[in-house]
Amino acid sequence: MTHKKHLAEKIAELTEMILEVEREGHLFDYFYLHEELEKAIDQYTAYKTNMIRAKQ
């Protein structure tokens, strides 16, 4: 599995988990998962930026 695909799947999984805990009202889990989602998005963005720079 490529790094890009792994990050995309992680983002999708975290998003689903956030929606689930939000419905259930578990605020601690919500904030933790949201933090993890932000990290995954940052990693994905960095990966894409590096790929664009490598092509130039």
ZISUL-V932854 format. One record per backbone hydrogen bond with DSSP energy under -1.0 kcal/mol. NH is the residue of the N-H (numbers start at 1). CO is the residue of the C=O. E is the energy in kcal/mol with one decimal. If there is no record, write none. Layout:
[[NH,CO,E] [NH,CO,E]]
This chain:
[[6,2,-2.5] [7,3,-2.5] [8,4,-2.3] [9,5,-2.4] [10,6,-2.3] [11,7,-2.4] [12,8,-2.2] [13,9,-2.6] [14,10,-2.6] [15,11,-2.2] [16,12,-2.2] [17,13,-2.3] [18,14,-2.6] [19,15,-2.2] [20,16,-2.0] [21,17,-2.6] [22,18,-2.3] [23,19,-1.9] [24,20,-1.6] [26,21,-2.0] [27,25,-1.4] [30,26,-2.3] [31,27,-2.7] [32,28,-2.3] [33,29,-2.9] [34,30,-2.4] [35,31,-2.0] [36,32,-2.1] [37,33,-2.5] [38,34,-2.3] [39,35,-2.0] [40,36,-2.3] [41,37,-2.5] [42,38,-2.3] [43,39,-2.4] [44,40,-2.4] [45,41,-2.7] [46,42,-2.4] [47,43,-2.4] [48,44,-2.6] [49,45,-2.6] [50,46,-2.6] [51,47,-2.2] [52,48,-2.2] [53,49,-2.4] [54,50,-2.2] [55,51,-1.3]]
